[in-house]
Amino acid sequence: MSSPLTIPEQLKFRLMAEGLAISPAAGSLLRELNENRQLTPADFASTSGVILRLADDVWVNAPIPQYNSNFVDAPPFLLDRVDDGFVVHGDSLESPAEFWLAPAYHGQRNAQGRALNNYVFTHGDRVRISPIKGCAMRCRFCNVPYEDHYGTKPVDEMVEAARLAIADPIQPAKHILVSGGTPTPRDIPYLDLVYERILKDFPHLDVDVMMVPINGLLDVERLRTLGVHDLSINIEVYNAERARAVMPQKHLHGIESYLAFIEQASNTLGPGRVRSMLMVGLESIEDTLAGVRAIVERRGVPVLSPFRPDPATPLRGVAPPSAARLAEVYLRANDIALQAGMYLGPTCLPCTHNTVTLAGAHSDVVTNQHGLPRLV
């Protein structure tokens, strides 16, 4: 039976599940075009691959052995050079590919001698700002609490780093995400200050906030007044028993509290402006789909992110979901969302590179809304 997915769409899920090798010819051209900067924005497992745009605007973050040797060993797919461009091929699948160039500031330091990537990282067309070092929670799939000691970061240095990312001469960021880790209760006022500062200093850009809705944090009405674009309230694992096992502190808040917050925030900001990520591969397909239903019933936007085992975490030896599983979850979740009058996120095409989201026939809301990042 033929697949309902196009060849580039099939390739995306195969690459996510099985990884990518880079031919010597392609590697040489990449080093030249990328001026020997790091090939991937590898700050999290989910961003540890090379960012490619395949045919038909299919974006993918393809893990490579250099950063994911725990599960990418002998990938069946190859990024190869064709003239002065690239192609991905393997296992009877092939697509032309464009490579996302890393920004000039990646790997550089500020005037105080601290790495700019301690504050900001660009993925696709978006810069992610991380005010908290480490995390007050200890999820078993996330590298942050295992690699970083907890602390806050200087606000002025963070804002300056964001300015550099937005003005980058190679890959200027077009919108902003202020993300985790989760603060301790004593640092909630600090994070409130960060949100206010970023929203006031960059009013010309869409600014999203991704955070756990802990008590006293995320005053949605205040954030709306300050100009926040979207919120991301990530459930991650819907099944309660599985959540208790892999994210015990987050589980204690209770799934109903997350869903209630998503509904309340959607009522305040409007439908489609509150996203919630579910991780594909750490629970059954039916549990993930139950999470999709729960999110769309509250007018939230589900985002499906494939579990990718990070070598620094206790789940380093757990296999990522297969391409067949990703395809099934995508197709079924997309139907659920559309039947509810909603859709799968994110709606920004370059930001779909590390999510189980496709443009084209399966969605009419995913666009290059901020313009294309620079590709070669």
C-alpha positions in Angstrom: 0.0 0.0 0.0 1.4 3.4 -0.9 2.2 5.9 1.8 -0.1 9.0 2.2 3.1 11.0 2.7 5.2 12.4 -0.1 8.8 11.3 -0.5 10.3 14.4 1.3 7.8 13.9 4.1 8.8 10.2 4.4 12.4 11.3 4.4 11.8 13.7 7.2 10.5 10.9 9.5 13.2 8.4 8.4 16.0 11.0 9.1 14.6 11.8 12.5 14.4 8.2 13.5 17.6 6.8 11.8 19.9 9.8 11.3 22.1 11.1 8.5 25.7 10.6 7.3 27.6 13.3 5.5 29.7 12.4 2.5 33.3 13.8 2.3 32.4 15.9 -0.7 29.3 17.4 1.1 31.3 17.9 4.3 34.0 19.8 2.5 31.5 22.1 0.9 29.7 22.6 4.2 32.9 23.6 6.0 33.6 26.1 3.3 30.0 27.6 3.2 29.7 27.5 7.0 33.2 28.9 7.5 34.1 26.0 9.8 31.4 26.9 12.4 29.6 24.1 14.2 27.2 22.4 11.8 24.4 22.1 14.2 22.7 24.2 16.9 23.3 21.3 19.3 22.3 22.8 22.6 19.5 20.2 23.3 19.0 16.7 22.0 16.0 17.9 19.9 18.3 20.4 18.0 21.4 18.2 17.8 21.2 17.5 14.1 21.8 19.5 10.9 18.9 21.7 9.8 17.8 21.0 6.2 15.0 22.1 4.0 14.0 19.3 1.7 11.8 19.6 -1.4 8.3 21.0 -0.9 9.2 23.1 2.2 9.8 20.0 4.4 12.1 21.0 7.2 14.1 18.5 9.3 16.6 18.4 12.1 18.6 15.3 11.1 20.8 13.8 13.8 24.3 12.9 12.9 26.9 10.5 14.5 29.0 13.4 15.8 26.3 14.4 18.3 24.1 11.3 18.6 26.5 8.4 18.5 24.3 6.6 21.1 21.7 5.9 18.4 23.1 7.1 15.1 25.7 4.5 14.1 25.4 3.5 10.4 22.6 5.7 9.0 21.1 4.6 5.7 20.8 8.2 4.5 23.5 10.4 3.1 23.8 14.1 2.6 25.8 14.3 -0.7 27.1 17.1 -2.9 25.6 17.7 -6.4 27.4 20.5 -8.2 27.3 23.4 -5.7 24.3 22.1 -3.8 23.1 19.1 -1.8 20.9 16.0 -2.0 19.8 13.5 0.6 19.4 10.0 -0.6 19.1 6.4 0.6 16.8 3.4 0.7 15.1 4.4 -2.6 14.3 7.9 -1.2 15.8 11.1 -2.5 15.3 14.8 -2.2 17.3 17.9 -3.0 18.3 19.6 0.2 19.3 23.1 1.4 21.5 23.5 4.5 20.8 26.1 7.2 23.9 28.2 7.9 24.9 28.7 11.5 25.0 32.4 12.6 28.3 34.2 13.0 27.8 34.6 16.8 27.6 30.9 17.5 30.8 30.0 19.3 31.8 33.6 20.1 32.2 35.3 23.5 30.9 38.6 24.9 33.0 41.5 26.3 33.0 39.8 29.7 34.6 36.6 28.1 31.4 34.5 28.5 30.1 32.4 25.7 27.2 34.0 23.9 25.6 30.6 23.6 25.2 30.6 27.4 22.4 33.1 26.8 21.1 32.6 23.3 21.0 30.0 20.5 19.5 30.4 17.0 17.5 27.6 15.4 16.0 28.2 12.0 14.7 31.8 12.1 14.2 32.0 15.9 16.6 32.9 18.7 16.0 31.0 22.0 16.9 33.0 25.2 17.5 30.9 28.3 17.4 33.0 31.5 17.8 30.1 33.9 21.0 28.0 34.0 20.1 24.4 34.8 16.6 23.7 36.1 14.7 23.3 39.3 13.2 20.1 37.9 15.0 17.0 36.9 13.3 15.3 33.9 15.0 12.1 32.9 14.9 12.9 29.2 16.4 16.4 29.4 20.2 17.1 29.5 19.9 20.5 31.2 19.7 19.3 34.9 22.5 16.8 34.3 25.0 19.1 32.7 24.3 22.5 34.3 24.3 23.7 37.9 21.3 25.9 38.7 21.5 29.7 38.6 20.3 32.8 37.0 22.0 34.9 34.3 22.8 38.6 34.1 19.9 40.3 32.3 21.9 43.0 30.6 24.3 40.5 29.1 21.4 38.3 28.0 19.6 41.2 26.2 22.9 42.3 24.5 23.3 38.7 23.3 19.8 38.7 21.9 20.6 42.0 20.1 23.6 40.3 18.5 21.6 37.3 17.4 18.9 39.6 15.8 21.6 41.6 14.0 23.7 38.6 13.0 25.3 39.2 9.6 24.8 35.6 8.4 21.7 34.3 10.1 19.7 37.1 11.8 16.9 35.9 14.1 13.4 36.9 13.1 11.6 36.1 16.3 12.3 35.2 19.9 11.5 32.4 22.3 12.2 32.9 26.0 12.5 29.3 27.4 13.5 27.2 30.4 14.8 25.8 32.7 12.2 26.1 35.4 13.0 28.6 38.2 12.9 28.0 41.9 10.2 30.0 43.8 12.7 32.6 44.9 13.6 33.4 41.3 10.1 33.9 40.0 10.5 37.7 40.3 13.7 37.5 38.4 12.0 35.7 35.5 9.1 38.1 35.5 11.7 40.9 35.1 13.3 39.1 32.2 9.9 38.7 30.4 9.2 42.4 30.8 12.6 43.4 29.7 12.6 41.3 26.5 9.0 42.2 25.6 9.8 45.9 26.0 13.2 45.9 24.4 12.1 44.0 21.2 8.5 45.2 20.5 9.1 44.8 16.7 9.5 41.1 17.0 7.2 38.2 17.9 8.2 37.1 21.4 7.0 33.7 22.7 7.3 32.4 26.2 7.8 28.7 27.0 7.5 27.8 30.7 5.9 25.5 33.3 2.9 27.3 34.9 4.2 27.1 38.5 2.4 29.1 41.2 3.1 32.8 40.9 4.6 32.7 37.4 3.0 33.5 34.0 0.5 36.2 34.6 -1.1 35.8 31.2 -3.0 39.1 31.3 0.1 41.0 32.1 2.1 39.2 29.4 -0.7 40.0 26.9 -0.5 43.7 27.9 3.3 43.6 27.4 2.8 42.2 23.9 3.6 38.5 24.2 2.9 36.6 20.9 2.3 33.0 22.0 2.8 30.8 25.1 4.1 27.3 25.2 2.9 25.2 28.1 4.4 21.8 27.5 2.7 18.7 28.8 5.4 16.5 27.2 4.1 13.2 28.6 0.3 12.7 29.0 0.1 9.3 30.7 0.2 9.9 34.4 2.2 6.8 35.3 4.7 7.3 32.6 5.0 11.0 33.6 5.7 10.0 37.2 8.6 7.8 36.0 10.3 10.2 33.6 9.5 13.7 35.0 8.5 13.3 38.6 8.6 16.9 39.7 6.6 18.1 36.7 4.1 15.2 37.3 3.4 16.5 40.8 1.7 19.6 39.3 -0.9 17.3 37.8 -2.1 17.1 34.2 -5.4 18.9 35.0 -3.5 21.9 36.2 -1.7 22.2 32.9 -4.9 21.7 30.9 -6.7 24.3 33.0 -3.9 26.8 32.4 -3.9 26.1 28.7 -7.7 26.8 28.6 -7.5 29.9 30.7 -4.5 31.3 28.7 -6.3 30.5 25.4 -9.4 32.4 26.6 -7.2 35.4 27.5 -4.9 35.4 24.4 -7.3 33.8 21.9 -7.4 30.4 20.2 -4.2 29.3 18.5 -1.9 31.3 20.7 -1.2 28.7 23.3 0.9 25.7 22.3 1.6 22.5 24.2 4.3 20.0 23.3 3.9 16.2 23.5 6.9 14.0 23.2 6.4 11.1 20.8 8.1 7.9 21.8 8.0 7.9 25.6 4.4 6.7 26.0 1.9 4.7 23.8 0.5 6.2 20.6 -2.9 6.2 22.2 -1.8 8.1 25.2 -0.1 10.8 23.0 -3.3 11.1 20.9 -5.4 11.4 24.1 -3.1 14.3 24.9 -3.7 15.9 21.5 -7.5 15.6 22.1 -7.2 17.2 25.5 -5.2 20.1 24.2 -7.4 20.9 21.2 -10.5 20.6 23.4 -9.1 23.6 25.3 -8.3 25.5 22.1 -4.6 24.9 22.4 -2.2 23.9 19.6 -0.5 20.5 20.0 3.1 20.3 19.0 4.6 16.8 18.5 8.3 16.4 19.2 10.1 13.1 18.7 11.9 11.8 21.7 15.7 11.9 21.0 17.9 10.2 23.6 20.5 12.5 25.0 23.8 10.9 25.9 24.0 12.9 29.2 20.6 11.6 30.5 19.4 8.4 32.1 17.4 7.7 29.0 20.5 7.7 26.8 19.9 4.0 25.8 16.2 4.3 24.9 15.6 4.1 21.2 13.9 7.0 19.5 10.5 6.4 17.9 10.6 4.7 14.5 9.7 6.5 11.3 6.5 4.4 11.0 5.5 5.5 14.5 6.1 9.2 13.8 4.1 8.9 10.6 1.2 7.2 12.3 1.1 9.7 15.2 1.3 12.6 12.8 -1.5 11.5 10.5 -3.8 10.6 13.3 -3.0 13.7 15.4 -3.5 15.9 12.4 -7.0 14.4 11.8 -7.9 14.9 15.4 -6.8 18.6 15.3 -8.5 19.3 12.0 -11.8 17.7 13.2 -11.7 20.0 16.2 -11.1 23.1 14.0 -7.5 23.3 15.2 -4.1 22.3 13.7 -0.7 21.0 14.7 2.0 23.5 15.5 4.2 25.3 15.2 2.9 27.5 12.4 6.3 28.8 11.4 7.8 26.6 8.8 11.5 26.8 9.8 10.5 26.1 13.4 9.0 22.7 12.3 12.5 21.3 11.7 12.5 19.4 15.0 8.8 18.6 15.3 6.5 16.1 13.7 4.8 18.8 11.7 4.4 19.1 7.9 3.4 21.8 5.5 1.5 21.1 2.3 -1.5 18.9 1.9 -1.9 18.3 5.7 -2.1 21.8 6.9 -2.9 25.2 5.4 -1.6 27.3 8.4 2.1 26.5 8.3 3.9 29.4 6.6 7.2 31.2 6.3 5.6 33.9 8.4 8.9 35.6 9.4 10.6 35.1 6.0 13.1 32.4 5.1 16.4 32.0 7.0 19.6 31.9 5.0 20.1 28.5 3.2 22.7 27.2 0.9 
